[in-house]
Amino acid sequence: MRKLMKYLSGYRKESVLAPLFKLLEAFFELLVPLVMASIIDRGINVNGTGGADTGHIWRMGLCLLALAVVGLVSSITAQFFAAKAAVGFSAGLRQALFDHIQGLDFTNIDKAGTSTMITRMTSDVNQIQSGVNLVLRLFLRSPIIVFGAMIMAFTIDVKSALVFVVAIPLLAVVVFGIMVWTMPLYKKVQANLDKVLGVTRENLTGVRVIRAFHQEEVEEGRFRGFTGALADSQIFVGKISAVMNPVTYVIVNGAIIFLIYIGAVQVNVGNLSQGEVVAIINYMSQILVELVKLANLIITVTKALACADRVAGVFEIQNESRTCAAQPGLSGEGKQLALSGLSGEGKQPVQTENASGEAIPFLQFDHVSLTYAGAGAETLHEIDFTVNKGETVGIIGGTGSGKTSLVNLIPGFYPVTGGHLRLEGRDIRQMPAEELRSRVGMVPQKAVLFKGTIRSNLQWGKPDATEAEMWQAIDTAQAREVVEGKKDGLDAEIAQNGKNLSGGQRQRLTIARALVRKPQILILDDSASALDYATDARLRTAIRQLEGGTTTFIVSQRASSIRHADKIVVLDDGEVAGIGTHDELLRNCDVYREIYFSQYPEERMKAAKEGIESNAAKEGV
């Protein structure tokens, strides 16, 4: 929790004023029993004669009313400042947590889990907010009332006040003992909540698959199991926490019984007045009320501390260090230098030749390997090839061969675990993420659009894009008919995840979004799978005609989509099985031949006649 307190630094004034006003309310509340004793001893029973002093009763009554009004105003003021500080704290914490998660690479996000991240940004932060609010209001007030009441009781009668000395330590043992016991249990509750959120998210995302395979009852049973575990853990820790109130009531009421007995004896012998006995009992009752509040505070704070540990755990997740990582506060000239790939001191341009005078490849995979966190074996092994600026590179291979893993290395989504991946001679691990990704346009396998308009979605690629730039990207992506088919054109509404569009429409708009920024590297990760062959062909032709020498990577299961690429990389079980043009691979790469002929069986007979196939393939014919 201490690590998170920096997000409360902007609310120092509120964090001080809230407990101060609560202390003011507590001091006025401690005066109430003394006023009541005065009313009894000097107003109702004047000097033990049984006579009444009506004027004194009225004066003390007005005093009680004034104490109540001042206490109410102090309480409302304290609540205002406490709420302002708590809400501001949680807003800052949630924003910082979101920013941190956005900066994590895919490896760390996969390791932590999406459902856990969501729970920690919502439920956990809300619990911490409640804890901060209650601490600012009650953390000082309740102890002041408890110990203040004991001190005030000692000023009235030392012998009677000794009961407080015994009762308060007993209450402290109960309260803090239960707190220590329940804190790890609340962490378990939040972990079970993670699991419930995970299975809920999975079911909502895959609801069509569940219904298609008629697995509703199976998923209901699985969900019931997770919610049952959550309920059991909540009930168990709730039972322990619920013990606090009755135990504190027993201790305090037991103390009140002793006070009444001792007070009666003291009044009988003339050592105490009746009003003083009532005052001591009122002080014990105040302690009872405050301890009930303190018990609830402890329960809330225990939850908040457990949640704070979980949130702090997310902040402790860090990406692999980058030698030249971008600084969060970088702005002005320094930011422009970072984005242009220049150093702040020498302002040297990117090198185009090495020490030997040879041209540096635009993109170089130098014996690159990738092992996912927790995986038992490498996903990519010794990938070695170069790409020149402006080339179109096709990536093809069987399912699970590592095609998507390969292109995910280029924008640095996953860190290279072996070898080097260099962009214009610079290892991408030494490049600021902002600079690297500003040069890459990515269209992932799953077309994702955000709720808003077509215009707002295209502006993800370039926030200041003009309409001309948008329409140019739309034309290149073969999406003009999609936009013009909408009543509002660029301002047509897009539902969450693009649910009001077909699969092909979503894919074309996501391609347009990547093209708007005019990237140096364009990655199409099987992003035309929902397009017909004619539209796919027009799209590839339009991309090849792009100005500025865009280097394009096309990942596809279709041989036709990458057939005319300048270079085709064939992957087989995470290794390069062949590199070359379409014709070269047909002659030299068995894996590529098998993929191609499986999609064009009529070509197999033609190839067999021309002697292109290997001897084994010929025997199969």
Solvent accessible surface area in square Angstrom, and as a share of the most:
residue,aa,sasa,rsa
1,M,52,0.23
2,R,214,0.78
3,K,130,0.55
4,L,3,0.01
5,M,70,0.31
6,K,130,0.55
7,Y,46,0.18
8,L,23,0.11
9,S,46,0.29
10,G,68,0.66
11,Y,62,0.23
12,R,170,0.62
13,K,128,0.54
14,E,10,0.05
15,S,22,0.14
16,V,83,0.48
17,L,50,0.25
18,A,0,0.00
19,P,18,0.11
20,L,95,0.47
21,F,60,0.25
22,K,14,0.06
23,L,30,0.15
24,L,72,0.36
25,E,25,0.11
26,A,0,0.00
27,F,108,0.45
28,F,53,0.22
29,E,48,0.21
30,L,13,0.06
31,L,76,0.38
32,V,48,0.28
33,P,2,0.01
34,L,65,0.32
35,V,15,0.09
36,M,63,0.28
37,A,10,0.08
38,S,23,0.15
39,I,18,0.09
40,I,32,0.16
41,D,32,0.16
42,R,151,0.55
43,G,0,0.00
44,I,92,0.47
45,N,34,0.18
46,V,45,0.26
47,N,135,0.69
48,G,59,0.57
49,T,107,0.62
50,G,57,0.55
51,G,33,0.32
52,A,75,0.58
53,D,56,0.29
54,T,83,0.48
55,G,34,0.33
56,H,8,0.04
57,I,55,0.28
58,W,173,0.61
59,R,138,0.50
60,M,42,0.19
61,G,31,0.30
62,L,109,0.54
63,C,49,0.29
64,L,41,0.21
65,L,106,0.52
66,A,53,0.41
67,L,19,0.09
68,A,62,0.48
69,V,79,0.46
70,V,57,0.33
71,G,10,0.10
72,L,110,0.55
73,V,86,0.50
74,S,3,0.02
75,S,27,0.18
76,I,107,0.54
77,T,33,0.19
78,A,0,0.00
79,Q,61,0.27
80,F,123,0.51
81,F,33,0.14
82,A,0,0.00
83,A,32,0.25
84,K,91,0.39
85,A,0,0.00
86,A,0,0.00
87,V,81,0.47
88,G,12,0.12
89,F,1,0.00
90,S,3,0.02
91,A,54,0.42
92,G,30,0.29
93,L,0,0.00
94,R,73,0.27
95,Q,101,0.45
96,A,24,0.19
97,L,0,0.00
98,F,90,0.38
99,D,77,0.40
100,H,37,0.16
101,I,18,0.09
102,Q,117,0.52
103,G,47,0.45
104,L,11,0.05
105,D,16,0.08
106,F,75,0.31
107,T,25,0.14
108,N,14,0.07
109,I,48,0.24
110,D,92,0.48
111,K,139,0.59
112,A,27,0.21
113,G,24,0.23
114,T,55,0.32
115,S,22,0.14
116,T,21,0.12
117,M,11,0.05
118,I,67,0.34
119,T,3,0.01
120,R,44,0.16
121,M,34,0.15
122,T,65,0.38
123,S,31,0.20
124,D,0,0.00
125,V,0,0.00
126,N,76,0.39
127,Q,50,0.22
128,I,0,0.00
129,Q,48,0.21
130,S,50,0.33
131,G,3,0.03
132,V,7,0.04
133,N,30,0.16
134,L,37,0.19
135,V,48,0.28
136,L,20,0.10
137,R,60,0.22
138,L,15,0.07
139,F,112,0.47
140,L,78,0.39
141,R,6,0.02
142,S,0,0.00
143,P,43,0.27
144,I,58,0.29
145,I,0,0.00
146,V,6,0.04
147,F,103,0.43
148,G,12,0.11
149,A,0,0.00
150,M,36,0.16
151,I,102,0.52
152,M,39,0.18
153,A,0,0.00
154,F,62,0.26
155,T,98,0.57
156,I,34,0.17
157,D,22,0.12
158,V,90,0.52
159,K,122,0.52
160,S,1,0.01
161,A,0,0.00
162,L,94,0.47
163,V,21,0.12
164,F,0,0.00
165,V,68,0.39
166,V,98,0.56
167,A,5,0.04
168,I,16,0.08
169,P,70,0.44
170,L,92,0.46
171,L,2,0.01
172,A,41,0.32
173,V,106,0.61
174,V,29,0.17
175,V,1,0.00
176,F,105,0.44
177,G,39,0.38
178,I,17,0.09
179,M,36,0.16
180,V,106,0.61
181,W,145,0.51
182,T,3,0.02
183,M,43,0.19
184,P,80,0.50
185,L,36,0.18
186,Y,15,0.06
187,K,75,0.32
188,K,119,0.50
189,V,11,0.06
190,Q,13,0.06
191,A,39,0.31
192,N,14,0.07
193,L,50,0.25
194,D,13,0.07
195,K,110,0.47
196,V,18,0.10
197,L,52,0.26
198,G,22,0.21
199,V,6,0.03
200,T,43,0.25
201,R,113,0.41
202,E,97,0.44
203,N,26,0.13
204,L,130,0.65
205,T,97,0.56
206,G,21,0.20
207,V,49,0.28
208,R,173,0.63
209,V,93,0.53
210,I,27,0.14
211,R,163,0.60
212,A,83,0.64
213,F,144,0.60
214,H,143,0.64
215,Q,75,0.33
216,E,59,0.27
217,E,141,0.63
218,V,89,0.51
219,E,32,0.14
220,E,93,0.42
221,G,34,0.33
222,R,92,0.34
223,F,76,0.32
224,R,153,0.56
225,G,47,0.45
226,F,64,0.27
227,T,40,0.23
228,G,30,0.28
229,A,47,0.37
230,L,21,0.10
231,A,41,0.32
232,D,94,0.49
233,S,14,0.09
234,Q,87,0.39
235,I,95,0.48
236,F,107,0.45
237,V,4,0.02
238,G,32,0.30
239,K,133,0.56
240,I,12,0.06
241,S,8,0.05
242,A,62,0.48
243,V,71,0.41
244,M,1,0.00
245,N,51,0.26
246,P,72,0.45
247,V,46,0.27
248,T,0,0.00
249,Y,93,0.35
250,V,108,0.62
251,I,33,0.17
252,V,0,0.00
253,N,65,0.33
254,G,26,0.25
255,A,6,0.05
256,I,26,0.13
257,I,117,0.60
258,F,127,0.53
259,L,3,0.02
260,I,90,0.46
261,Y,150,0.57
262,I,33,0.17
263,G,3,0.02
264,A,59,0.45
265,V,67,0.39
266,Q,15,0.06
267,V,48,0.28
268,N,133,0.68
269,V,91,0.52
270,G,60,0.58
271,N,99,0.51
272,L,12,0.06
273,S,39,0.25
274,Q,100,0.44
275,G,0,0.00
276,E,58,0.26
277,V,19,0.11
278,V,52,0.30
279,A,0,0.00
280,I,4,0.02
281,I,39,0.20
282,N,46,0.23
283,Y,0,0.00
284,M,1,0.00
285,S,41,0.26
286,Q,22,0.10
287,I,1,0.00
288,L,22,0.11
289,V,78,0.45
290,E,1,0.00
291,L,8,0.04
292,V,29,0.17
293,K,69,0.29
294,L,22,0.11
295,A,0,0.00
296,N,72,0.37
297,L,1,0.01
298,I,12,0.06
299,I,37,0.19
300,T,24,0.14
301,V,25,0.14
302,T,0,0.00
303,K,62,0.26
304,A,2,0.02
305,L,47,0.23
306,A,0,0.00
307,C,1,0.00
308,A,0,0.00
309,D,63,0.33
310,R,24,0.09
311,V,0,0.00
312,A,10,0.07
313,G,23,0.23
314,V,1,0.01
315,F,40,0.17
316,E,108,0.48
317,I,43,0.22
318,Q,121,0.54
319,N,55,0.28
320,E,108,0.49
321,S,112,0.72
322,R,57,0.21
323,T,105,0.61
324,C,72,0.43
325,A,43,0.33
326,A,39,0.30
327,Q,116,0.52
328,P,139,0.88
329,G,69,0.67
330,L,61,0.31
331,S,78,0.50
332,G,53,0.51
333,E,109,0.49
334,G,28,0.27
335,K,72,0.31
336,Q,115,0.51
337,L,22,0.11
338,A,18,0.14
339,L,57,0.29
340,S,64,0.41
341,G,13,0.12
342,L,55,0.28
343,S,61,0.39
344,G,52,0.50
345,E,174,0.78
346,G,40,0.39
347,K,101,0.43
348,Q,123,0.55
349,P,96,0.60
350,V,41,0.23
351,Q,128,0.57
352,T,102,0.59
353,E,100,0.45
354,N,63,0.32
355,A,118,0.91
356,S,93,0.60
357,G,44,0.43
358,E,109,0.49
359,A,85,0.66
360,I,37,0.19
361,P,38,0.24
362,F,12,0.05
363,L,1,0.01
364,Q,49,0.22
365,F,1,0.00
366,D,32,0.16
367,H,95,0.42
368,V,0,0.00
369,S,8,0.05
370,L,3,0.01
371,T,45,0.26
372,Y,65,0.25
373,A,58,0.45
374,G,91,0.87
375,A,45,0.35
376,G,88,0.85
377,A,74,0.57
378,E,83,0.37
379,T,38,0.22
380,L,0,0.00
381,H,74,0.33
382,E,83,0.37
383,I,0,0.00
384,D,66,0.34
385,F,13,0.05
386,T,51,0.30
387,V,0,0.00
388,N,82,0.42
389,K,107,0.45
390,G,34,0.33
391,E,32,0.14
392,T,13,0.08
393,V,0,0.00
394,G,0,0.00
395,I,0,0.00
396,I,1,0.00
397,G,2,0.02
398,G,37,0.36
399,T,132,0.77
400,G,70,0.67
401,S,5,0.03
402,G,8,0.08
403,K,16,0.07
404,T,39,0.23
405,S,11,0.07
406,L,2,0.01
407,V,0,0.00
408,N,16,0.08
409,L,0,0.00
410,I,1,0.01
411,P,2,0.01
412,G,8,0.08
413,F,35,0.15
414,Y,21,0.08
415,P,25,0.15
416,V,5,0.03
417,T,72,0.42
418,G,21,0.20
419,G,27,0.26
420,H,76,0.34
421,L,0,0.00
422,R,64,0.23
423,L,0,0.00
424,E,38,0.17
425,G,34,0.33
426,R,65,0.24
427,D,18,0.10
428,I,5,0.02
429,R,71,0.26
430,Q,85,0.38
431,M,0,0.00
432,P,12,0.08
433,A,32,0.25
434,E,81,0.36
435,E,3,0.01
436,L,1,0.00
437,R,79,0.29
438,S,46,0.29
439,R,27,0.10
440,V,6,0.03
441,G,1,0.01
442,M,41,0.19
443,V,1,0.01
444,P,49,0.31
445,Q,97,0.43
446,K,129,0.55
447,A,17,0.14
448,V,46,0.26
449,L,2,0.01
450,F,83,0.35
451,K,155,0.65
452,G,20,0.19
453,T,31,0.18
454,I,1,0.01
455,R,59,0.21
456,S,45,0.29
457,N,5,0.03
458,L,2,0.01
459,Q,57,0.25
460,W,153,0.54
461,G,9,0.08
462,K,58,0.25
463,P,110,0.69
464,D,109,0.57
465,A,10,0.08
466,T,76,0.44
467,E,88,0.40
468,A,76,0.59
469,E,34,0.15
470,M,1,0.00
471,W,57,0.20
472,Q,92,0.41
473,A,6,0.04
474,I,0,0.00
475,D,60,0.31
476,T,14,0.08
477,A,0,0.00
478,Q,37,0.16
479,A,0,0.00
480,R,95,0.35
481,E,120,0.54
482,V,5,0.03
483,V,0,0.00
484,E,103,0.46
485,G,63,0.61
486,K,55,0.23
487,K,204,0.86
488,D,84,0.44
489,G,17,0.17
490,L,10,0.05
491,D,71,0.37
492,A,6,0.05
493,E,114,0.51
494,I,2,0.01
495,A,35,0.27
496,Q,129,0.57
497,N,57,0.29
498,G,0,0.00
499,K,124,0.53
500,N,73,0.37
501,L,10,0.05
502,S,62,0.40
503,G,30,0.29
504,G,12,0.11
505,Q,47,0.21
506,R,61,0.22
507,Q,14,0.06
508,R,30,0.11
509,L,4,0.02
510,T,1,0.01
511,I,0,0.00
512,A,0,0.00
513,R,31,0.11
514,A,7,0.05
515,L,10,0.05
516,V,2,0.01
517,R,87,0.32
518,K,122,0.52
519,P,6,0.04
520,Q,65,0.29
521,I,1,0.00
522,L,0,0.00
523,I,0,0.00
524,L,7,0.04
525,D,2,0.01
526,D,29,0.15
527,S,4,0.02
528,A,18,0.14
529,S,63,0.40
530,A,56,0.43
531,L,8,0.04
532,D,84,0.43
533,Y,137,0.52
534,A,60,0.47
535,T,10,0.06
536,D,3,0.01
537,A,40,0.31
538,R,122,0.45
539,L,2,0.01
540,R,24,0.09
541,T,55,0.32
542,A,22,0.17
543,I,8,0.04
544,R,119,0.43
545,Q,136,0.60
546,L,46,0.23
547,E,158,0.71
548,G,70,0.68
549,G,34,0.33
550,T,19,0.11
551,T,0,0.00
552,T,2,0.01
553,F,1,0.00
554,I,15,0.08
555,V,2,0.01
556,S,8,0.05
557,Q,78,0.35
558,R,48,0.17
559,A,0,0.00
560,S,20,0.13
561,S,7,0.04
562,I,1,0.00
563,R,89,0.33
564,H,121,0.54
565,A,9,0.07
566,D,77,0.40
567,K,38,0.16
568,I,0,0.00
569,V,0,0.00
570,V,0,0.00
571,L,0,0.00
572,D,72,0.37
573,D,125,0.65
574,G,2,0.02
575,E,85,0.38
576,V,46,0.26
577,A,43,0.33
578,G,14,0.14
579,I,67,0.34
580,G,9,0.09
581,T,53,0.31
582,H,14,0.06
583,D,85,0.44
584,E,72,0.32
585,L,4,0.02
586,L,21,0.10
587,R,137,0.50
588,N,118,0.60
589,C,6,0.04
590,D,88,0.46
591,V,44,0.25
592,Y,0,0.00
593,R,13,0.05
594,E,101,0.45
595,I,29,0.15
596,Y,4,0.01
597,F,5,0.02
598,S,74,0.48
599,Q,72,0.32
600,Y,52,0.20
601,P,85,0.53
602,E,112,0.50
603,E,48,0.22
604,R,61,0.22
605,M,104,0.46
606,K,116,0.49
607,A,7,0.05
608,A,23,0.18
609,K,168,0.71
610,E,107,0.48
611,G,41,0.40
612,I,52,0.26
613,E,8,0.04
614,S,37,0.24
615,N,116,0.60
616,A,77,0.60
617,A,24,0.19
618,K,81,0.34
619,E,147,0.66
620,G,71,0.68
621,V,82,0.47
